[in-house]
Amino acid sequence: MKNFFAFRWIIFSLIAGVLVGCRATSPSPAEQTQAALFAQATLAEIVRQTQQVTFPPTPTEQSLPTITPSLTSTQTQAISPPPTEEEEVGERVAFAANATQYHADGITSLSKSKVYLIHALKDQLLDISVTSGDKVGISVVGADGTVLLNPMGESTSFRGALPSSQDYTLTVRTTASSATFNLSVMIPARIAFDAGENSAQISAPALSGGYSRQYSLYALSGQTLSVTVVPEDDFALTIYGADGTMLMGNHNYGNAFSGTLPSTQYYIISVSAAPGVTTGYTLTVSVP
């Protein structure tokens, strides 16, 4: 920048000298013209160099860079733990060892429905019922999106064979501000005969008085179903179809049944222990 101003000073000095000399010697018209052209060229060069000189802009608040401080070894950063599976999808239904039934009391509300997660296998029978003094409804949907019970309905029970092995989401909802309910979930142990066989014998673990254990069997209309349980004095049978048709029970309890099946469907065989009993049993089922 200093060199630029020195250059301008030299140029102005030369022009001044030329003008003074012209006045002293009364220059001719040609000399005056030459001097004028020289002065004009010199001024043009000064203007060009002046235009080439630029100055950095004055920094403003908008142009100042934003500096974000980084964490140091003495700083800590709060990180929320990832949600657990239960927090994401609901409370998982867990059956006790050798049990086929699950019972629980729950609360649901208009603002937040109660959600359960049930894992079951293909062709297993799933039986769900909810009882409440308030108006409640349930829906059942598979993890793959299969709807077993429509969320828009008002049903409080579901019973049916499952289309695939996966988790199933059970939602209990209400139109009231809050509602308490009792939930019962049953997945009977499935009875399947070996190839070429028409009967099966099951040696079951101990069952205590007042409790029951359920089994399911798929059979055809017109077939004969025979069932026995021993020891006969300690256990009783209840047998009914998935459609609710009662074959044995409702005050005609016993430890043996034989009869012709009225329709093609799943049949549930429930074994109940007598009061004060805690022992195992042997269940024999045949469809000749």
N, C-alpha and C positions, 0 to 999 in steps of 0.2 A: 504494500500500500504506500510506503514512504517513497519508493522508486517512482511510482505513478505520479505522485504530486511533484517530485523533483523534475520529472519530464515535462509536466505542464509549465513549470516555472521557466525552464529553459526555452520552451517554445514561445511563451509570451515575451521573454527578453529579446529573442531574435526578431519577433514582429515589431516590437517597439524600436529596436535598432534600425530596422529597415525604414520604418516610418520617419524616424528622426533624420536619417540620411537623405531621404527623399525631400524633406523640407529644406535641408541645407543646400542642396545642389540643384533644386528646381528640376526634377526629372522630366524626361520627355514623355509624351503620351504612351509610347510603347513600354517604357520602363514602369510607368504607373500601372498599366494593365498587367504586366508580369508580376508586380508586387502584389496586386489584388488577388491574382490567381493563386499565388503562393500562400497568402493568408487564408484564402477560402479553403485550400486543401489541408492546411494545418489545423484549422478549426474542425473540419470534418473528421480528421483522425482523432482529435481529442474527444469528440462526441462518441465515435465508435468505441474507443477504449473505455469510456465512461459507462456505456451500456453493457459492456462485458463484465463489469465489476458487480458482483452480487454479495449480499450480506445474509447470513443465516437469520431465519425468523426468530422473533422473540418468543421463547417458550410460554405457552399458556397452560391453564389448568387442564384443558381438554387434551393437549398434546403430550402432557407428562405421562410416562409409562406407569402402569399399575404394577406394584410389586407385591406378590403374595408370599408371605413368610412360610417356609417349610418347617415340618416338625423336626425338633431336635431330639436328642436321646433322652432329654429330661421331660419332654412333653408326652402326653398320652392322648389317644384318640378313641372316643367311645364308639364301639361297633356293636350293633344289635345282633344277637345270635340268630342263626337261621331258624325259621319256624319248624317245629317238629311235625311229623306226619299227623299226629292227633290234632295239633293246632290248625292244620290246613284242612283236614277233611272230617274231623269229628272223633268221637270216642269209640275205640275199637272194642267190639264184643269178644270177650275171651271166655271160652267154656272151661269149667273145671275138668280135671282129669277124669276120663271115662264118662263124662256127662254129655247129654244131648240137649239139655235145656239151659237157657240163660234168663235170669229175671233181674230187673232193675227198676228203681223208681227214678223219675226224672221231672224236670221243669222245662217248659217251652214257653215262648212269648211271641207276641205279634212282631216285635222288632228283631228277635233272634230265635230261629228255629233250633231245636235240638237235633243233632246229627250223629248217627252211629255208622260204623264201618264193619261189615260182616264179610269174612272170607269163606267161600264155599266152593265145592267142586261140581263139575258138570254132572247132571242127572241126579244130584242130591235134591231132596225135598226140603224146601225152606218154608217154615211156618212162622208167621209173625202176627201178634195181636197186641193191641194197646187198649187199655181201659182207663177212663177218666171221668170225673164228675163234670168236666168242662167239655166244650166242643173242640175236638182235636181231629186231625186227619194225618195219614201217613202216605209216603211215596217211596218206591223202591226202584233204583236205577243202577245198572251195572257200570263198571269202570269204563267199558267200551261204548257207553251211551245207550245200551239196551234198556228200554223202559219196561219194567215188570208191573209197576203200579203207577198210574198217571199222577203227577204232582197236582193236577187241577181237580182231582176227585176228593171225596170226603170219606173214603174207606178208612177203617181202623184195623183191618186185618188183611193178611195175604197168605196164600198157600199155593205152591206150585213147584214144578221141577225146574231146575236151573239150566239154562242153555249152554253155559260155559263155565270153566274154572276161573274165577277172578274175584275181586272185591266188589261188594254191592253196598251202595250207600242208602241207608234208611234215614228218612227225614220225618220228624214229628213236628207238626206245625199247629197253630191255633189262630183263631180270629180274635181271641180275647187278649187282654193286656198281659195275662199270665195264666198258665194252666199246669197243674201237676198231673202226672200219669204213671201207670204201671206198665212196664214193657215185658213181654214174653217172647223169646226167640227160640225156636226148636229146629234142629237139623238132625233128623233121625239117622242112625247108622244104617247104611244101605246093605241089604242082603242080596247077594248074587250067587247063583249056583255055579259050580264048576261045569266045564264042558261035558255034556252027556249025562249030567246029574239033574235030578228034580227035587233034591232036598239038601238041607244044610243044618249043621248042629253047631251051636255057639256056646262056648264055655265062658261065661261073663264074670267079671270081678264083683266084689262085694257091693251090695246095695243096701242102704239103711232104710228102716221103716219110715213111711211117709213120703218116700221119694220114688221116682219112676224113671225108667230108661226106655227110649223109643227106637224102633227099627222101621224101615220102609222096604216094601217089596212090590215090584211091578208085575202084575198078572192080568190074564185075559178073561173076558166075559165067558162064563160057562165052565171055567176051570174050578177044581176043588182045592180049597186051601185047608191044610191041617196044621195046627200049632199046639205045642205042649210046653210047659215050663215046670221044672222040678228044682227043689223040693216043693211038692204041691201044697203043703200047708203054710208055706211062708210067702208065696207069691200068687198074684192074680193077673189075668190078662184083660186088656181092652183092645178091641180091633175095630177099625173104621176106615172107610175110603177117603181119599183126598177130597172128594166132593161132599163129605160129611155123612155119608151113609153108614149107619152104625151096624156092625155085625155082632159084636159082643161087648157088653158093658151096660150102663144104665140099669143097674141092680141085678144083672144076670152074670155076675163075675164068676170066674172059675179059672182053673189052670190048664184047660184044654178046649180047643175049638176045632170043628170040622164043618165046612159048608161050601155050597156052590156060590161062586162070585157073580154078582149081578151085572158088573160092567168092567170094561178094560180101563184100568187106571192104577195109580199107586195106592197101596194099602198100608196103613200105619198100625204096627203092633206095639202096644205099650205094656211093659212089665212093671208092676208095682209091688213093693215090699210091704209086708204086714207090719203093724206097729210093734216096736221092740225088737225087730229082726235086723241083723247086720250080717249078711252072708252072701256068698256067690250063688249062681244058679246056672242051669243048662237049658237053653232054648232050642227046640227042634222045630223046623219049618219045612213043609213039603208041599209041592203042587204036582201031584201025579198026572 
